[in-house]
Amino acid sequence: MVAVAGPMATGTRIAVVEDEGDLREVVVEYLCAQGLEAVGCGDGAALDAALAQGPFAVALLDINLPKESGLAIARRLRALPAPPAIIMVTALGEPVDRIVGLELGADDYVAKPFE
């Protein structure tokens, strides 16, 4: 888990749950450059550890993660008393994948690759 605060952190915490380390790092750095607090997590266990430090406003969540899928994590996040907004960021870009992600609680769905 990598926690980074942007130069003008707004107090808005964003979880970047992505098992591809290079992509996770780039997204965290970009969000921090925008003045947000971003926490990189490689899997569900790292996200749980980060949640123990405080809530997130947004979770950018990959579906294909080791040990626990992003869909299962989305269900868990939705069960929290104050769930974060969930944006699925995944290589699964077929319409049926989007429908499943949105039905399981995602607020939006972004297919990789993205700019």
Residue, then its C-alpha position, 0 to 999 in steps of 0.5 A: m500500500v502506498a499512501v501519498a498526499g498531493p501538494m494541496a491535499t483536499g482531504t478527499r481520499i481516493a483508493v486506487v485498487e489495482d494489481e498492476g504496480d506501474l499503472r497504480e503508481v501513475v494513477v496515484e501520482y496523477l491524482c496527487a498532482q491534482g491536489l487529492e490524497a490517493v492511496g494505492c492498494g494492490d489487492g483487497a487486503a491492502l484496501d482493508a488496511a487502508l480503510a482502517q486508517g479512515p474512509f474513502a470518498v472514491a474507490l477506483l477498482d480493478i475487477n481482475l485482482p488476486k485473491e478477491s475480485g473487484l466485484a466482491i470488493a465492490r459488494r463489501l464496500r457497498a455494505l459500509p455505513a458510508p460507502p465510497a463512490i465506486i468506479m470500476v477501472t478494468a480491461l473487461g470492456e464488453p457491455v455485459d461486463r459493464i452491466v454486471g459491474l454497475e448492477l453490483g454497485a459501481d457508480d461508473y465503469v471505465a475500460k482500460p486502456f484509458e488516457 
